[in-house]
Amino acid sequence: MTGISTWDRKATKGTPSLAVRVLELIASGEATSRTELARRLGAAASTVSLAVGHLVDRGLVAEEGTQSSTGGRPRKVLRIGSRDEFAVAADLGGRHARIGVVLPGGGLSDVSTVPFLIADGPEAALPRLAEALEALAEQRGPGRLRGVGLSLPGPVDIASGSVVRPSRMPGWNRFPVTAWLEERFGVPAAVDNDANCMAVGEHTVRLDGPAQTIMVKIGSAIGAGVMAEGRLYRGATGAAGDITHIRIDAGAGIPCSCGNTGCLETVASGAALVRILRERGADVNSTEDVARLALDGDPLATRTVRRAGDYLGQVLAANVNFFNPDAVYLGGILSTLELFVAAVRSRLYESCHPLVTEHLTIERTRLGADAGLVGAGQFALQRALAQALHEVGGAERFGTLAPRHV
C-alpha cells in the first residue's frame, strides 16, 4: 500500500512511531531492506528488525527475493502489504460508473463501465453498484479484499463519509456512504470527491515526479485537487481546491448551481457548454456531445470550447501564481480536446509570473479516465492499513496512529 504520508501521525511525544516511519520509508521506496531502514532511521539494527518482524507478522509488510549486496549476506527486499491484496473501487458519474480492482502501488485491472443513475439516490443506486463490486471481488478472490473506495462527483465531508449539499446528486445530502459500504462489505471503505481522487491517483503513479501539483477535473462540473509536498492538501474544512465557484466576469449574472451567480462553472464547465450551445441552436445533450462536435471541427463548438479553456485558465492563473506548483494536470472529458488544453496553457503563460511558469508542466493526466478510480482504491487501501495498524496495538508497542479519515 502506498500513500502513508497522507495521514496525520501522532506518537507518544508528537513524532511518528518507529513502525509508522518504517512503513513510510518502505512505501516511498527510500528503504527496501532492514539495513537501509536502520541507516535512515539512525536506530539499532535489532530495534528495526523487531519492528519489521511485528509488521510482517501482521501482514502489513512482506519480505521477498534478495537484494544485490557488495558483500556479506544477501538482504531480503521489503515491500508494503501482500501481493494478493486489493481494493474494489468505483468512479461515479451521472449515468454510469467506472469500476475496477485497484492494487497496492496503483495497479489497475478488471476495469469496466456499468449503468449507474446517480439521480436515483443512494438507497436505490448503491445496492446495484455494490452487486457489481461484489462480483469483481468474488472473481479476484473475496478473502483478499481489503477495502472499497468511491470517487463521488460532489463535495464530501471526510469525517462523516457523506456528500454535503451536492448540486447534481438529489437525495445524497448527508447520506452516510462510508458507513453503508463498510456494513455491506465488511471491510474499511473510503469516499472522496472526484478531483481529490484523481490527484491522489495520478500521484500514485508518479512517485518520482512533482511534489507540488494541481489536478483539475473538467467534466460536467469543475473541481481541483491539490498535492503539497506529496500529500493531499484538504484545507481547514476539507474544501481546498473548490475553484468551480470562484467568480469570473464572463459569468456575471448567470445563475450557478450553488445559488450564486457568475461562478466559473457557469461559463467553463461541461454543463455550461451544453447550455450555451443549445441556446445557439446546436443539437447537444451532454458534455460528450460537445466534445464530439469539437472533434468534428464544428465552428461554434470549437469557439465555445476554446473560450471555456481561456476562462478556466484565468481562474487557475491566480491559484498557480499563489501556490507555485511544479505541475498542473488536466483530467475529465474536456481535457481530451487539444484546443481546450492549449487555451488553458496559453492563458497560464500569459497571466502568470515568468518565474512561476519557467519550469511548470501543464499536461493531461497520465492515467486519463482511470485517475479517479486509482485514487479511490488507494484511499481504501490506506484506510485498511491505518485500521490494521490501530488494531496491532499502537499505544504500547508502536505509539498511536490517527488516520486523517482517508
WOSULHU-V532121 format. One record per helix or strand of 3 or more residues. SS is the DSSP state (H for helix, E for strand). FROM is the first residue (numbers start at 0). TO is the last residue. Records with the same first field share a line. If there is no record, write none. Layout:
BEGIN
SS: FROM-TO + FROM-TO
END
This chain:
BEGIN
H: 3-5 + 17-27 + 33-40 + 44-56 + 117-119 + 121-139 + 141-143 + 176-184 + 193-203 + 242-244 + 248-250 + 264-267 + 269-278 + 286-294 + 298-322 + 332-335 + 337-350 + 353-356 + 367-397
E: 7-9 + 60-66 + 74-79 + 85-91 + 95-102 + 107-114 + 144-151 + 187-192 + 212-217 + 221-227 + 230-232 + 326-330 + 360-363 + 399-401
END
